[in-house]
Every structure is written in C-alpha cells, then in structure tokens.
C-alpha cells in the first residue's frame, strides 16, 4: 500500500472532473502500469473513495452497522442497494491510502 502525502497533484499532472490525478502519455513511456484503488481513513475505519471534490470525498460502506455509526445514508440509486454513502470534508480524513495492483 502507498500512502499519499497531501492532496496536491504531482508535477505535470492535472486533477480531472472526478478528482483523480491524470496525465496523458504514450504507452512506450511507461515502465509499469497499475490499477489503483483509493481508500480514506475516517473515524478509525478505512473506506473506499467513490468520488472526490475540492473540499470533500464521497465515501461508501456496505455494512449497515458501520454506516449507522458514521451517519452514512443509503444510496438512492437502485443498482447500489445495500450501499451507504456520505460526503466527508477532507479536513476530517485521517489519511488517504492507495492499493496498487500491477496490470
């Protein structure tokens, strides 16, 4: 796992509309390629990040017990039945953790 230090984009990268860092490159310029999953540590729990904005992150959780404790609301989307989500201010996030899987 990789822990991101801060929230600034690396040199030559931009933040896209989903809040992810991006930079267009040719495949030949790459030495390695990874699938990256992002998680946020919030109130002692490590939760997946569904979306990110300038000042907040949308976190998701499938456990009703944890969702109730963290005051997450059920998703309104029918295909996300059993998922609870909440926009959380970045200031309340303890840490951002990335899980990298080589492709």
Secondary structure as UniProt FT lines:
FT   STRAND          2..4
FT   TURN            11..12
FT   STRAND          14..15
FT   TURN            17..18
FT   STRAND          21..22
FT   HELIX           27..29
FT   STRAND          34..42
FT   TURN            43..44
FT   STRAND          45..52
FT   STRAND          56..61
FT   HELIX           64..70
FT   STRAND          73..74
FT   HELIX           78..80
FT   TURN            81..82
FT   STRAND          84..89
FT   HELIX           90..92
FT   STRAND          95..102
//
